[in-house]
Amino acid sequence: MSMTLQLDAINVLRRTPASDVKKLGWRGVVKTVQREGKVLVTNHDAPEAVILSPQEYESIKLALEQAAARTEPSLDALREKFDARLAALQAPDAADLLRSVMQGPAKLDGKVRAGDTF
C-alpha cells in the first residue's frame, strides 16, 4: 500500500485531538469509538494514534486474512514455475542446449509472447 493511500485512509477518520482525550477521559474516547468504529487521535493536527472498536479490528483482520488466502495460491504457482525454470538451468546439459539455441536462427513465426519457452 502506498504512503499516499495510507494517508488518504487516515484523513477520512473522525478526529479527536489529544487534548480532548485528556479532557473527556477514556470513557469519552470509548463512546466515540463505539459510535464511529474508529477514531484518529491527533496532536497539533498530526495523526498520533488510531483507536479501533473490537468489531472494526476483527473486520480488518478478516479482510487481511482473505487477501492473503487469495494471494498465496498465486505465489505458489509462481514459485513452482520459477523452480522448474531454475532446475532446467541447472541441468548438466543446460549450457549446451542454450548454445545450440543461440547459434541457430530465431524461429518466432510472428508469435512472440513473454514467458514462452522454446
N, C-alpha and C positions, 0 to 999 in steps of 0.2 A: 504494500500500500504506500502510495506516495505521501510525502510530508504535507503537500497541499490538500490532498483528500482528507488526511487526518485532521488538519486544522479546520477544514470546512465542516467536518462532522462535529468537532468540538464547538464551533461557533454557533451551531443551532441549538445547543443545550440551554436550558434555563440556568441563568447565572445567579449566584449568591455570593456577595462579597464576604471575605473572611471576617470583616468587622460585624456583619450580620450574624455570622455563625457564633461569634463571641457574644453578641447582644442577645440573640434568641436562644442560644444554648443548643445542645444536641437534640432536644425534643423538637425544636423549631426546624432544624435541618431534616430530621426524620419525617416530619409532616410534609415537607416539600418533596422529599424523595418518594414518599408514599403516593402523593398526588401526581407527581411528574414521572416517576420511574427512575429518574436520574437527575443529578444536579451538578453543575460545574461550579466549584468554589474558586473564586478569583482573589488575587491580592494585587491591588492597584491596577485592575483590569487585565492582569496577566493570568492565564489559566494556571491553577495551582494543584487542583485535585478534582477527580470525578467520583461522586458517590452514587452507587447503584443500589436499587432495591434487589432483594434476592431473586425475584422473578426476572428482572432485567438481566441480571448476571447469568441466570440459567439459560435465558433466551440467547444471549451472546455466545455462551459456551456451547450450546447445542448447534448454533449456526456454524461455529468454527469446526466442530466435530464433523458435521455434514459436509462442509467444504473439503476437509481433509480426506474423508471417505471417498469423495468424487475424484480427488487428485491422485490418490495412492495407486489405483489400477493403471492410470496413465503413466505414472512414473515407473511402475513395474514393467510395463510393456516397453518403455523407452530403455530401461536398464537391460532387459533381455536382448533388445536389438543391438545395443552398444556392446554387450558381452559377446554376442555372436560375431560382430564385425571385428572386435579385438582378437577373438580366438582365430579368426581367419587370417589376420595379420601376423599372428604368432605361429602359424603353421610352418613346418620346415620348408615347404616349397613356396612360401608366400613371395619371397624376393624374386624367384624365377618366374612365377606367374605374373607379377607386376611388370617385370622387364618385358615379357612377351607381349603383354597388353600394350605397353608404351611404345614398343618398336613397330607394331602393326598400325595400319591406317585406322582412323576412328570410324566406327560403324554406328552412326547416330540415326540414320534414316529419318531425320527431321523430327524425331520424337524424344526430345531431351526433357527429362524431369529430374528435379532434385531428389536425391536419395536412391535413384535407380542403380542397380548393380549390373555388371557385365555378365 
